[in-house]
């Protein structure tokens, strides 16, 4: 089943890429936008992408300590995060396996606690970023519309769905039980993962750290997007940048193709078209950020010893079994 799922994902990725190639074959003039990117702007964006990895690692470290009860030094954790992303660039999910095995081996953090931390971060980060986007839209352009709908309404509905779903599952797990051993084990692990994540919301100091560092991460990413658009001589308002960032964050959590290759580019293109900027511009911005981000991860991952890890990535998968 897993083999078929991977095949379908790659077929979808190829279909998306085929559409993008067909689109630019019909709009060859739009490709000239790429050559407008000044080298200095690319270097600046690369630096900010490195900064985003540092902030991400710091925030993930806060959640890891909260959900697991174990403390991991920031620098080793930063290297672990980068190496994990380096591995995932070439082998999807290899990064998560690598991090979970390293944490178990070096810091005695159980796999379930790492999974709780990973889920908690993805859940909280997604909700917070959409809340920041709502705040920006409210402050600057409350009447911003997408496909005839108010952007605010769409975001509020998304926030409600994403925020409430794990809480509902926690309640559901408390009132259900399974007699089958395998189902009972899975039920207990999922219940533990979700309960740890939901219960952490009650810690005010912890939440304040996540909100403040989340704002820093949000601003950093908005600046990256702004530089990319401006480098292409495209005028864009702050609320629109916030929406692009929401799509970027959702594309890292909801995977349709490997790394959402092609899917994110088309999503950016559609969003860009709805805002009157143009589909080609959105696709190009997504592609530039993807390529720059991959280059940063590959360079740093190589410096940290990622090539050797890539050769032995199957050893980590065996260690988790």
WOTALIN-V237155 format. One record per residue. N is the residue number from 1. OMEGA is omega as a letter, one per 30 degrees, with the letter a starting at -180 (NA if undefined). Layout:
n = <N	N>
omega = <OMEGA	OMEGA>
This chain:
n = <1	2	3	4	5	6	7	8	9	10	11	12	13	14	15	16	17	18	19	20	21	22	23	24	25	26	27	28	29	30	31	32	33	34	35	36	37	38	39	40	41	42	43	44	45	46	47	48	49	50	51	52	53	54	55	56	57	58	59	60	61	62	63	64	65	66	67	68	69	70	71	72	73	74	75	76	77	78	79	80	81	82	83	84	85	86	87	88	89	90	91	92	93	94	95	96	97	98	99	100	101	102	103	104	105	106	107	108	109	110	111	112	113	114	115	116	117	118	119	120	121	122	123	124	125	126	127	128	129	130	131	132	133	134	135	136	137	138	139	140	141	142	143	144	145	146	147	148	149	150	151	152	153	154	155	156	157	158	159	160	161	162	163	164	165	166	167	168	169	170	171	172	173	174	175	176	177	178	179	180	181	182	183	184	185	186	187	188	189	190	191	192	193	194	195	196	197	198	199	200	201	202	203	204	205	206	207	208	209	210	211	212	213	214	215	216	217	218	219	220	221	222	223	224	225	226	227	228	229	230	231	232	233	234	235	236	237	238	239	240	241	242	243	244	245	246	247	248	249	250	251	252	253	254	255	256	257	258	259	260	261	262	263	264	265	266	267	268	269	270	271	272	273	274	275	276	277	278	279	280	281	282	283	284	285	286	287	288	289	290	291	292	293	294	295	296	297	298	299	300	301	302	303	304	305	306	307	308	309	310	311	312	313	314	315	316	317	318	319	320	321>
omega = <l	l	l	l	l	a	a	l	a	l	l	l	l	l	l	l	l	l	a	l	l	a	a	l	l	a	a	a	a	a	l	l	a	a	l	a	l	l	a	l	l	l	l	l	l	l	a	l	l	l	l	l	l	a	l	a	l	a	l	l	l	a	l	l	a	a	a	a	l	l	l	l	a	a	l	l	l	l	l	l	a	l	l	l	l	l	a	l	a	a	a	l	l	a	l	l	l	a	a	l	l	a	l	a	a	a	l	l	a	a	a	a	l	l	l	a	a	l	a	a	a	a	a	a	l	a	a	a	l	l	l	l	l	l	a	a	l	a	a	a	a	a	l	a	l	l	l	l	l	a	l	a	l	a	a	l	l	l	a	a	a	a	a	a	l	l	l	l	l	l	a	a	a	a	l	l	a	l	l	a	a	l	l	l	l	l	a	a	l	l	l	a	a	a	l	a	a	a	a	a	a	a	a	a	l	a	l	l	a	l	a	l	l	l	l	l	l	a	a	a	l	l	l	l	a	l	a	l	a	l	l	a	l	l	a	a	a	l	l	l	l	l	l	l	l	l	l	a	l	a	l	a	a	a	l	l	l	a	a	l	a	a	a	l	l	l	l	l	l	l	l	l	l	a	l	a	a	a	a	a	l	l	a	l	l	a	l	a	l	a	l	l	l	l	l	a	a	l	a	l	l	l	a	l	a	a	l	l	a	l	a	a	a	l	a	l	l	a	a	a	NA>
